[in-house]
Amino acid sequence: MTNSKTLLNKLLGNPTKKAVIIGLFSFLGLVDASYLAAKHYTGTIPPCAIVKGCEVVTTSQYATVGGVSVALLGAIYYLIVLIISIAIIDTKSDRLKKFLAGFSVIGLLASIWFISLQLFVIKALCLYCLVSAFSSTAIFLTAFFLKKDIIAR
């Protein structure tokens, strides 16, 4: 297991490259979540290819929290991650790297929660939600290895 972790860490590259990768995934997540939020607030259903279920998922009772679209909350999350990743590239701050590693857990846990809801409660999948789950998981994993760079020094 250690060899595979070391190999993955080497593939991801140096800390700056890891921050760039996080920035790219956060941008993907931001675009995805912003699109879903815009669709939510305009009352339109996003087209769904590959998987069928976007309408069921995006109009379910789980699509909002306290009247706020979960897609909007996701967009805010991804924007914060993007800003932090840019700050890390600029400052190389170990404190920001540690914060991002902890903060990325929020996205991972939210993705696990929402994918579980789709699979076991709603029984439908939304392609955009899967893209978001992929993005937040990639951010979490890359941030984990970014934090490990600090510990390894």
C-alpha positions as CSV (number, residue, x, y, z in Angstrom):
1,M,0.0,0.0,0.0
2,T,2.8,2.4,0.8
3,N,4.3,1.9,-2.7
4,S,1.0,2.9,-4.3
5,K,0.7,6.0,-2.1
6,T,4.2,7.0,-2.9
7,L,3.7,6.4,-6.7
8,L,0.4,8.5,-6.6
9,N,2.2,11.3,-4.7
10,K,5.0,11.3,-7.3
11,L,2.5,11.3,-10.2
12,L,0.7,14.3,-8.7
13,G,4.0,16.2,-8.6
14,N,5.4,18.9,-6.4
15,P,3.2,21.0,-4.0
16,T,2.6,23.8,-6.6
17,K,1.5,21.2,-9.2
18,K,-0.9,19.7,-6.6
19,A,-2.3,23.2,-5.9
20,V,-2.8,23.7,-9.6
21,I,-4.6,20.3,-9.9
22,I,-6.9,21.3,-7.0
23,G,-7.5,24.6,-8.7
24,L,-8.5,22.8,-11.9
25,F,-10.9,20.4,-10.1
26,S,-12.4,23.3,-8.1
27,F,-13.0,25.2,-11.3
28,L,-14.7,22.2,-12.8
29,G,-16.9,21.9,-9.7
30,L,-17.6,25.6,-9.7
31,V,-18.8,25.5,-13.3
32,D,-20.9,22.4,-12.7
33,A,-22.5,23.6,-9.5
34,S,-23.1,27.1,-10.8
35,Y,-24.9,25.7,-13.8
36,L,-27.1,23.5,-11.6
37,A,-27.8,26.5,-9.3
38,A,-28.7,28.7,-12.3
39,K,-31.1,26.0,-13.5
40,H,-32.6,25.6,-10.0
41,Y,-33.3,29.3,-9.6
42,T,-34.7,29.7,-13.2
43,G,-36.9,26.7,-12.6
44,T,-35.6,24.8,-15.6
45,I,-34.5,21.2,-15.6
46,P,-30.9,20.5,-16.8
47,P,-30.7,18.0,-19.8
48,C,-29.4,14.7,-18.6
49,A,-27.3,12.4,-20.8
50,I,-25.7,9.0,-19.9
51,V,-27.8,8.6,-16.7
52,K,-31.5,9.4,-16.5
53,G,-32.6,11.1,-13.3
54,C,-31.5,14.7,-13.3
55,E,-35.1,15.9,-13.1
56,V,-36.0,13.6,-10.2
57,V,-32.8,14.5,-8.3
58,T,-32.9,18.3,-8.9
59,T,-36.6,18.6,-8.0
60,S,-36.4,16.4,-4.9
61,Q,-36.8,17.6,-1.4
62,Y,-33.1,17.1,-1.0
63,A,-32.2,19.7,-3.6
64,T,-32.5,22.5,-1.0
65,V,-31.4,23.1,2.5
66,G,-33.4,25.8,4.3
67,G,-34.6,27.1,1.0
68,V,-31.1,27.4,-0.5
69,S,-30.1,25.3,-3.4
70,V,-27.5,22.7,-2.5
71,A,-25.9,23.4,-5.9
72,L,-25.4,27.1,-4.8
73,L,-23.8,25.8,-1.6
74,G,-21.6,23.6,-3.7
75,A,-20.6,26.5,-5.9
76,I,-19.6,28.6,-2.9
77,Y,-17.6,25.6,-1.6
78,Y,-15.8,25.2,-4.9
79,L,-15.1,29.0,-5.2
80,I,-13.5,29.0,-1.7
81,V,-11.4,26.0,-2.7
82,L,-10.3,27.8,-5.9
83,I,-9.3,30.9,-4.1
84,I,-7.4,28.9,-1.5
85,S,-5.6,26.9,-4.2
86,I,-4.6,30.2,-6.0
87,A,-3.3,31.6,-2.7
88,I,-1.3,28.4,-2.1
89,I,0.3,28.7,-5.5
90,D,1.1,32.3,-4.8
91,T,2.3,32.1,-1.2
92,K,3.3,28.4,-0.7
93,S,1.7,28.7,2.7
94,D,1.8,25.5,4.8
95,R,-1.0,26.9,6.9
96,L,-3.2,27.2,3.9
97,K,-2.3,23.7,2.7
98,K,-3.3,22.3,6.1
99,F,-6.5,24.3,6.1
100,L,-7.4,23.1,2.6
101,A,-6.8,19.5,3.5
102,G,-9.3,19.8,6.4
103,F,-11.7,22.0,4.4
104,S,-11.8,19.4,1.6
105,V,-13.3,16.9,3.9
106,I,-16.6,19.0,3.8
107,G,-16.8,18.4,0.0
108,L,-16.0,14.7,0.3
109,L,-18.6,14.1,3.1
110,A,-21.3,16.1,1.2
111,S,-20.6,14.1,-1.9
112,I,-20.9,10.8,0.0
113,W,-24.2,12.0,1.5
114,F,-25.7,13.2,-1.7
115,I,-24.7,10.2,-3.8
116,S,-26.0,7.9,-1.0
117,L,-29.3,9.8,-1.1
118,Q,-29.5,9.4,-4.9
119,L,-28.7,5.7,-4.8
120,F,-30.7,4.6,-1.8
121,V,-33.5,7.2,-1.2
122,I,-34.3,9.0,-4.4
123,K,-33.2,6.0,-6.6
124,A,-32.1,8.2,-9.4
125,L,-28.8,9.7,-10.5
126,C,-27.9,13.1,-11.7
127,L,-24.9,13.4,-14.1
128,Y,-24.0,16.8,-12.8
129,C,-24.0,15.5,-9.2
130,L,-21.7,12.7,-10.2
131,V,-19.3,15.3,-11.8
132,S,-19.4,17.3,-8.5
133,A,-18.7,14.1,-6.5
134,F,-15.8,13.3,-8.7
135,S,-14.4,16.8,-8.4
136,S,-14.7,17.0,-4.6
137,T,-13.2,13.5,-4.2
138,A,-10.2,14.5,-6.5
139,I,-9.8,17.7,-4.4
140,F,-9.8,15.8,-1.2
141,L,-7.3,13.2,-2.4
142,T,-4.9,15.8,-3.9
143,A,-5.2,18.0,-0.8
144,F,-4.4,15.0,1.4
145,F,-1.1,14.5,-0.5
146,L,-0.5,18.2,-0.5
147,K,-0.6,18.1,3.3
148,K,1.6,15.0,3.4
149,D,4.3,17.1,1.6
150,I,4.4,19.3,4.7
151,I,4.8,16.3,7.1
152,A,7.4,14.7,4.9
153,R,9.8,17.7,5.2
